[in-house]
Amino acid sequence: MIALALTSALVLLAALAALQVLVALGLPLGRFVWGGRHRVLPTGLRIGSAVSVVLYAAMAALLLSRAGVIPGGDSPFVRVATWVLFGYFALGILMNAISRSRPERLTMTPVTIVLAAATLVVALTGSR
């Protein structure tokens, strides 16, 4: 179960990172991110997208650690951070569900549901 959850989360985080790279480069996919207000993101949001890529990599590393793929999964920091990440994704479900952007609502809400569920499994199962 943890392997499926971890794989699902990693694939979705990689896909989100790819999307953020594309919008940071100026592709007209802004309706899927940052509230969907801009077809092409302004400079500030492009920078935010670039930072998001780094954060997605950190999230992936955290999940890999908690799952026991890389060291440190049983440390108190990793345990707590995994639960914080679950809370972040759970809040993301609500935030994406109420987005004014229909494309963002329809794509990102299911993505955050899967990310929250997968993170919950990893948090509960840990590095067994």
VEXMARMI-807269 format. One record per atom (N, C-alpha, C): residue number from 1; residue in one letter; chain; atom name; x, y, z. Coordinates in steps of 0.1 Angstrom, whole numbers, plus 5000, padded with zeros to 4 digits. Each point is the difference from the previous one (the first is absolute). Layout:
[NUM,"A","A","CA",[X,Y,Z]],
...
END
This chain:
[1,"M","A","N",[5008,4988,5000]],
[1,"M","A","CA",[4992,5012,5000]],
[1,"M","A","C",[5009,5013,5000]],
[2,"I","A","N",[5010,5000,5008]],
[2,"I","A","CA",[5009,5011,5001]],
[2,"I","A","C",[5007,5003,4986]],
[3,"A","A","N",[5004,4989,4993]],
[3,"A","A","CA",[5006,5002,4988]],
[3,"A","A","C",[4991,5007,4990]],
[4,"L","A","N",[4988,4996,4999]],
[4,"L","A","CA",[4990,5006,4991]],
[4,"L","A","C",[4998,5015,5004]],
[5,"A","A","N",[4998,5002,5013]],
[5,"A","A","CA",[4998,5014,5005]],
[5,"A","A","C",[5012,5009,4996]],
[6,"L","A","N",[5012,4995,5003]],
[6,"L","A","CA",[5012,5007,4998]],
[6,"L","A","C",[5002,5003,4985]],
[7,"T","A","N",[4998,4990,4991]],
[7,"T","A","CA",[5001,5001,4986]],
[7,"T","A","C",[4990,5010,4995]],
[8,"S","A","N",[4988,5000,5004]],
[8,"S","A","CA",[4989,5009,4996]],
[8,"S","A","C",[5004,5014,5003]],
[9,"A","A","N",[5005,5002,5013]],
[9,"A","A","CA",[5004,5014,5004]],
[9,"A","A","C",[5011,5005,4992]],
[10,"L","A","N",[5010,4992,4998]],
[10,"L","A","CA",[5012,5004,4992]],
[10,"L","A","C",[4997,5003,4986]],
[11,"V","A","N",[4991,4992,4993]],
[11,"V","A","CA",[4996,5003,4987]],
[11,"V","A","C",[4993,5013,4999]],
[12,"L","A","N",[4990,5003,5009]],
[12,"L","A","CA",[4993,5012,5000]],
[12,"L","A","C",[5009,5012,5003]],
[13,"L","A","N",[5009,4999,5010]],
[13,"L","A","CA",[5009,5011,5002]],
[13,"L","A","C",[5009,5003,4988]],
[14,"A","A","N",[5004,4990,4993]],
[14,"A","A","CA",[5008,5002,4988]],
[14,"A","A","C",[4992,5007,4989]],
[15,"A","A","N",[4987,4996,4999]],
[15,"A","A","CA",[4991,5006,4990]],
[15,"A","A","C",[4998,5015,5004]],
[16,"L","A","N",[4997,5002,5013]],
[16,"L","A","CA",[4998,5014,5004]],
[16,"L","A","C",[5013,5009,4998]],
[17,"A","A","N",[5011,4994,5003]],
[17,"A","A","CA",[5013,5007,4997]],
[17,"A","A","C",[5001,5003,4985]],
[18,"A","A","N",[4997,4991,4992]],
[18,"A","A","CA",[5001,5002,4985]],
[18,"A","A","C",[4990,5012,4996]],
[19,"L","A","N",[4988,5000,5006]],
[19,"L","A","CA",[4991,5010,4997]],
[19,"L","A","C",[5005,5014,5004]],
[20,"Q","A","N",[5006,5000,5012]],
[20,"Q","A","CA",[5005,5013,5006]],
[20,"Q","A","C",[5012,5005,4991]],
[21,"V","A","N",[5008,4991,4995]],
[21,"V","A","CA",[5011,5004,4991]],
[21,"V","A","C",[4995,5006,4988]],
[22,"L","A","N",[4989,4994,4994]],
[22,"L","A","CA",[4994,5005,4988]],
[22,"L","A","C",[4994,5014,5002]],
[23,"V","A","N",[4993,5002,5011]],
[23,"V","A","CA",[4994,5013,5002]],
[23,"V","A","C",[5011,5010,5003]],
[24,"A","A","N",[5010,4996,5007]],
[24,"A","A","CA",[5012,5009,5003]],
[24,"A","A","C",[5007,5004,4988]],
[25,"L","A","N",[5000,4992,4990]],
[25,"L","A","CA",[5006,5003,4987]],
[25,"L","A","C",[4991,5009,4991]],
[26,"G","A","N",[4987,5002,5004]],
[26,"G","A","CA",[4991,5009,4993]],
[26,"G","A","C",[4990,4993,4991]],
[27,"L","A","N",[4999,4987,5001]],
[27,"L","A","CA",[4990,4993,4992]],
[27,"L","A","C",[4986,5004,5006]],
[28,"P","A","N",[4990,5001,4991]],
[28,"P","A","CA",[4986,5005,5004]],
[28,"P","A","C",[4992,4989,5007]],
[29,"L","A","N",[5005,4995,5011]],
[29,"L","A","CA",[4993,4990,5008]],
[29,"L","A","C",[4996,5006,5014]],
[30,"G","A","N",[5000,5013,5002]],
[30,"G","A","CA",[4998,5006,5012]],
[30,"G","A","C",[4986,4997,5006]],
[31,"R","A","N",[4991,4996,4992]],
[31,"R","A","CA",[4986,4997,5005]],
[31,"R","A","C",[5000,4988,5010]],
[32,"F","A","N",[5011,4992,5000]],
[32,"F","A","CA",[5001,4989,5008]],
[32,"F","A","C",[5007,5002,5014]],
[33,"V","A","N",[5006,5012,5001]],
[33,"V","A","CA",[5008,5003,5012]],
[33,"V","A","C",[4997,5014,5006]],
[34,"W","A","N",[5003,5002,5012]],
[34,"W","A","CA",[5000,5013,5007]],
[34,"W","A","C",[4986,5006,4999]],
[35,"G","A","N",[4990,4993,5000]],
[35,"G","A","CA",[4986,5005,5000]],
[35,"G","A","C",[4995,5002,4986]],
[36,"G","A","N",[5008,4997,4990]],
[36,"G","A","CA",[4995,5000,4986]],
[36,"G","A","C",[4997,5014,4994]],
[37,"R","A","N",[5004,5010,5007]],
[37,"R","A","CA",[4997,5014,4995]],
[37,"R","A","C",[5007,5004,4988]],
[38,"H","A","N",[5012,4995,4997]],
[38,"H","A","CA",[5008,5004,4989]],
[38,"H","A","C",[5003,4988,4991]],
[39,"R","A","N",[4998,5003,4987]],
[39,"R","A","CA",[5003,4990,4990]],
[39,"R","A","C",[5015,4998,4999]],
[40,"V","A","N",[5007,5011,4999]],
[40,"V","A","CA",[5015,5000,5001]],
[40,"V","A","C",[5003,5007,5013]],
[41,"L","A","N",[5008,4993,5009]],
[41,"L","A","CA",[5003,5006,5013]],
[41,"L","A","C",[5009,5012,4999]],
[42,"P","A","N",[4997,5010,5009]],
[42,"P","A","CA",[5009,5012,5001]],
[42,"P","A","C",[5013,4995,5007]],
[43,"T","A","N",[5010,5009,5000]],
[43,"T","A","CA",[5013,4996,5005]],
[43,"T","A","C",[5000,4995,5014]],
[44,"G","A","N",[4993,5006,5009]],
[44,"G","A","CA",[4999,4996,5014]],
[44,"G","A","C",[4995,4986,5001]],
[45,"L","A","N",[4990,4997,4993]],
[45,"L","A","CA",[4994,4986,5001]],
[45,"L","A","C",[5009,4990,4993]],
[46,"R","A","N",[5008,5004,4990]],
[46,"R","A","CA",[5009,4991,4993]],
[46,"R","A","C",[5011,4997,5010]],
[47,"I","A","N",[5005,5009,5008]],
[47,"I","A","CA",[5010,4998,5010]],
[47,"I","A","C",[4994,4990,5011]],
[48,"G","A","N",[4988,5002,5003]],
[48,"G","A","CA",[4993,4991,5010]],
[48,"G","A","C",[4999,4986,4994]],
[49,"S","A","N",[4998,4999,4988]],
[49,"S","A","CA",[4999,4987,4993]],
[49,"S","A","C",[5014,4993,5001]],
[50,"A","A","N",[5010,5008,4997]],
[50,"A","A","CA",[5014,4994,5001]],
[50,"A","A","C",[5003,4995,5014]],
[51,"V","A","N",[4996,5008,5010]],
[51,"V","A","CA",[5002,4996,5014]],
[51,"V","A","C",[4992,4988,5003]],
[52,"S","A","N",[4988,4999,4995]],
[52,"S","A","CA",[4991,4988,5002]],
[52,"S","A","C",[5007,4987,4995]],
[53,"V","A","N",[5008,5001,4990]],
[53,"V","A","CA",[5007,4988,4995]],
[53,"V","A","C",[5010,4995,5011]],
[54,"V","A","N",[5007,5009,5006]],
[54,"V","A","CA",[5009,4996,5011]],
[54,"V","A","C",[4992,4994,5012]],
[55,"L","A","N",[4989,5006,5003]],
[55,"L","A","CA",[4992,4995,5011]],
[55,"L","A","C",[4994,4986,4997]],
[56,"Y","A","N",[4996,4998,4987]],
[56,"Y","A","CA",[4996,4986,4997]],
[56,"Y","A","C",[5011,4990,5001]],
[57,"A","A","N",[5012,5004,4997]],
[57,"A","A","CA",[5011,4991,5002]],
[57,"A","A","C",[5002,4997,5015]],
[58,"A","A","N",[4999,5010,5008]],
[58,"A","A","CA",[5001,4998,5014]],
[58,"A","A","C",[4989,4991,5006]],
[59,"M","A","N",[4988,5002,4995]],
[59,"M","A","CA",[4989,4991,5004]],
[59,"M","A","C",[5003,4986,4996]],
[60,"A","A","N",[5005,4998,4988]],
[60,"A","A","CA",[5003,4986,4995]],
[60,"A","A","C",[5011,4994,5009]],
[61,"A","A","N",[5010,5008,5003]],
[61,"A","A","CA",[5011,4995,5009]],
[61,"A","A","C",[4994,4996,5014]],
[62,"L","A","N",[4991,5008,5005]],
[62,"L","A","CA",[4994,4997,5013]],
[62,"L","A","C",[4992,4987,4999]],
[63,"L","A","N",[4992,4998,4990]],
[63,"L","A","CA",[4993,4988,4999]],
[63,"L","A","C",[5009,4988,4998]],
[64,"L","A","N",[5010,5001,4992]],
[64,"L","A","CA",[5010,4989,4998]],
[64,"L","A","C",[5006,4997,5013]],
[65,"S","A","N",[5003,5010,5008]],
[65,"S","A","CA",[5007,4997,5013]],
[65,"S","A","C",[4990,4993,5010]],
[66,"R","A","N",[4988,5005,5001]],
[66,"R","A","CA",[4990,4994,5009]],
[66,"R","A","C",[4997,4985,4995]],
[67,"A","A","N",[5000,4998,4987]],
[67,"A","A","CA",[4997,4986,4995]],
[67,"A","A","C",[5012,4991,5002]],
[68,"G","A","N",[5012,5005,5004]],
[68,"G","A","CA",[5011,4992,5002]],
[68,"G","A","C",[5009,4998,4988]],
[69,"V","A","N",[4998,5007,4989]],
[69,"V","A","CA",[5008,4999,4988]],
[69,"V","A","C",[5013,5007,5002]],
[70,"I","A","N",[5000,5012,5007]],
[70,"I","A","CA",[5012,5007,5004]],
[70,"I","A","C",[5000,5001,5015]],
[71,"P","A","N",[5012,5002,5006]],
[71,"P","A","CA",[5001,5000,5014]],
[71,"P","A","C",[4992,5011,5008]],
[72,"G","A","N",[4997,4998,5012]],
[72,"G","A","CA",[4994,5010,5009]],
[72,"G","A","C",[4986,4999,5002]],
[73,"G","A","N",[4993,4990,4994]],
[73,"G","A","CA",[4986,4999,5001]],
[73,"G","A","C",[4993,4999,5013]],
[74,"D","A","N",[5008,4995,5010]],
[74,"D","A","CA",[4994,4999,5014]],
[74,"D","A","C",[5004,5011,5009]],
[75,"S","A","N",[5007,5010,4995]],
[75,"S","A","CA",[5003,5012,5008]],
[75,"S","A","C",[4988,5008,5003]],
[76,"P","A","N",[5000,5006,5012]],
[76,"P","A","CA",[4988,5008,5004]],
[76,"P","A","C",[4997,5011,4990]],
[77,"F","A","N",[5010,5006,4994]],
[77,"F","A","CA",[4998,5011,4990]],
[77,"F","A","C",[4992,4994,4988]],
[78,"V","A","N",[5005,4989,4995]],
[78,"V","A","CA",[4994,4994,4988]],
[78,"V","A","C",[4985,4996,5003]],
[79,"R","A","N",[4998,4994,5011]],
[79,"R","A","CA",[4987,4996,5004]],
[79,"R","A","C",[4990,5012,5001]],
[80,"V","A","N",[5004,5010,5007]],
[80,"V","A","CA",[4992,5012,5001]],
[80,"V","A","C",[4998,5007,4987]],
[81,"A","A","N",[5011,5002,4992]],
[81,"A","A","CA",[4999,5006,4987]],
[81,"A","A","C",[4991,4993,4990]],
[82,"T","A","N",[5000,4987,5001]],
[82,"T","A","CA",[4990,4992,4992]],
[82,"T","A","C",[4986,5003,5003]],
[83,"W","A","N",[4997,5001,5013]],
[83,"W","A","CA",[4986,5004,5004]],
[83,"W","A","C",[4997,5014,4996]],
[84,"V","A","N",[5010,5009,5001]],
[84,"V","A","CA",[4997,5014,4995]],
[84,"V","A","C",[4998,5000,4985]],
[85,"L","A","N",[5007,4992,4993]],
[85,"L","A","CA",[4998,4999,4985]],
[85,"L","A","C",[4986,4995,4998]],
[86,"F","A","N",[4996,4990,5007]],
[86,"F","A","CA",[4986,4995,4998]],
[86,"F","A","C",[4990,5011,5003]],
[87,"G","A","N",[5002,5008,5010]],
[87,"G","A","CA",[4991,5011,5003]],
[87,"G","A","C",[5000,5010,4989]],
[88,"Y","A","N",[5011,5003,4994]],
[88,"Y","A","CA",[5002,5009,4989]],
[88,"Y","A","C",[4991,4995,4988]],
[89,"F","A","N",[5002,4987,4997]],
[89,"F","A","CA",[4992,4995,4989]],
[89,"F","A","C",[4985,4999,5003]],
[90,"A","A","N",[4996,4997,5012]],
[90,"A","A","CA",[4986,5000,5004]],
[90,"A","A","C",[4994,5014,4998]],
[91,"L","A","N",[5008,5010,5005]],
[91,"L","A","CA",[4995,5014,4998]],
[91,"L","A","C",[5000,5003,4985]],
[92,"G","A","N",[5009,4995,4992]],
[92,"G","A","CA",[5001,5002,4986]],
[92,"G","A","C",[4987,4995,4993]],
[93,"I","A","N",[4994,4989,5005]],
[93,"I","A","CA",[4988,4995,4994]],
[93,"I","A","C",[4989,5011,5001]],
[94,"L","A","N",[4998,5006,5011]],
[94,"L","A","CA",[4991,5011,5002]],
[94,"L","A","C",[5003,5012,4991]],
[95,"M","A","N",[5012,5004,5000]],
[95,"M","A","CA",[5004,5012,4993]],
[95,"M","A","C",[4998,4998,4985]],
[96,"N","A","N",[5004,4988,4995]],
[96,"N","A","CA",[4998,4998,4985]],
[96,"N","A","C",[4985,4998,4997]],
[97,"A","A","N",[4992,4994,5009]],
[97,"A","A","CA",[4986,4998,4998]],
[97,"A","A","C",[4992,5013,4999]],
[98,"I","A","N",[5005,5011,5007]],
[98,"I","A","CA",[4993,5013,4999]],
[98,"I","A","C",[5007,5010,4990]],
[99,"S","A","N",[5009,4995,4993]],
[99,"S","A","CA",[5007,5009,4990]],
[99,"S","A","C",[4990,5005,4990]],
[100,"R","A","N",[5002,5013,4996]],
[100,"R","A","CA",[4991,5006,4990]],
[100,"R","A","C",[5003,4994,4986]],
[101,"S","A","N",[5011,4994,4999]],
[101,"S","A","CA",[5004,4995,4987]],
[101,"S","A","C",[4994,4985,4999]],
[102,"R","A","N",[4991,4999,4990]],
[102,"R","A","CA",[4995,4986,4998]],
[102,"R","A","C",[5010,4990,4996]],
[103,"P","A","N",[5010,5003,4991]],
[103,"P","A","CA",[5010,4990,4997]],
[103,"P","A","C",[5008,4996,5013]],
[104,"E","A","N",[5003,5010,5008]],
[104,"E","A","CA",[5008,4997,5012]],
[104,"E","A","C",[4992,4991,5009]],
[105,"R","A","N",[4987,5004,5002]],
[105,"R","A","CA",[4991,4992,5009]],
[105,"R","A","C",[4999,4985,4995]],
[106,"L","A","N",[4998,4998,4987]],
[106,"L","A","CA",[4998,4987,4994]],
[106,"L","A","C",[5013,4991,5000]],
[107,"T","A","N",[5011,5007,4999]],
[107,"T","A","CA",[5013,4992,4999]],
[107,"T","A","C",[5007,4999,5014]],
[108,"M","A","N",[5001,5011,5006]],
[108,"M","A","CA",[5008,5000,5013]],
[108,"M","A","C",[4993,4994,5012]],
[109,"T","A","N",[4987,5001,5000]],
[109,"T","A","CA",[4993,4994,5012]],
[109,"T","A","C",[5002,4985,5001]],
[110,"P","A","N",[4998,4993,4989]],
[110,"P","A","CA",[5003,4986,5000]],
[110,"P","A","C",[5015,4997,5003]],
[111,"V","A","N",[5009,5008,4995]],
[111,"V","A","CA",[5014,4998,5002]],
[111,"V","A","C",[5003,5001,5015]],
[112,"T","A","N",[4995,5011,5006]],
[112,"T","A","CA",[5003,5001,5015]],
[112,"T","A","C",[4993,4990,5008]],
[113,"I","A","N",[4989,4995,4996]],
[113,"I","A","CA",[4993,4989,5007]],
[113,"I","A","C",[5009,4987,5000]],
[114,"V","A","N",[5006,4997,4988]],
[114,"V","A","CA",[5009,4989,5000]],
[114,"V","A","C",[5013,5002,5008]],
[115,"L","A","N",[5005,5012,4999]],
[115,"L","A","CA",[5012,5004,5007]],
[115,"L","A","C",[4998,4999,5015]],
[116,"A","A","N",[4988,5005,5005]],
[116,"A","A","CA",[4997,4999,5014]],
[116,"A","A","C",[4999,4985,5004]],
[117,"A","A","N",[4993,4992,4993]],
[117,"A","A","CA",[4998,4986,5003]],
[117,"A","A","C",[5013,4993,5000]],
[118,"A","A","N",[5008,5002,4990]],
[118,"A","A","CA",[5013,4993,4999]],
[118,"A","A","C",[5009,5005,5012]],
[119,"T","A","N",[5000,5012,5003]],
[119,"T","A","CA",[5008,5005,5011]],
[119,"T","A","C",[4995,4994,5013]],
[120,"L","A","N",[4987,4999,5002]],
[120,"L","A","CA",[4995,4994,5012]],
[120,"L","A","C",[5005,4986,5002]],
[121,"V","A","N",[5000,4992,4989]],
[121,"V","A","CA",[5004,4986,5000]],
[121,"V","A","C",[5015,5000,5004]],
[122,"V","A","N",[5008,5008,4994]],
[122,"V","A","CA",[5014,5001,5003]],
[122,"V","A","C",[5002,5004,5015]],
[123,"A","A","N",[4993,5010,5004]],
[123,"A","A","CA",[5001,5004,5014]],
[123,"A","A","C",[4997,4989,5010]],
[124,"L","A","N",[4989,4993,4997]],
[124,"L","A","CA",[4996,4989,5009]],
[124,"L","A","C",[5009,4988,5000]],
[125,"T","A","N",[5004,4997,4988]],
[125,"T","A","CA",[5008,4987,4998]],
[125,"T","A","C",[5014,5002,5004]],
[126,"G","A","N",[5006,5011,4996]],
[126,"G","A","CA",[5014,5003,5003]],
[126,"G","A","C",[5010,4991,4993]],
[127,"S","A","N",[5011,4999,5006]],
[127,"S","A","CA",[5011,4992,4994]],
[127,"S","A","C",[5001,4986,5006]],
[128,"R","A","N",[4990,4992,4996]],
[128,"R","A","CA",[4999,4986,5005]],
[128,"R","A","C",[5007,4991,4991]],
END
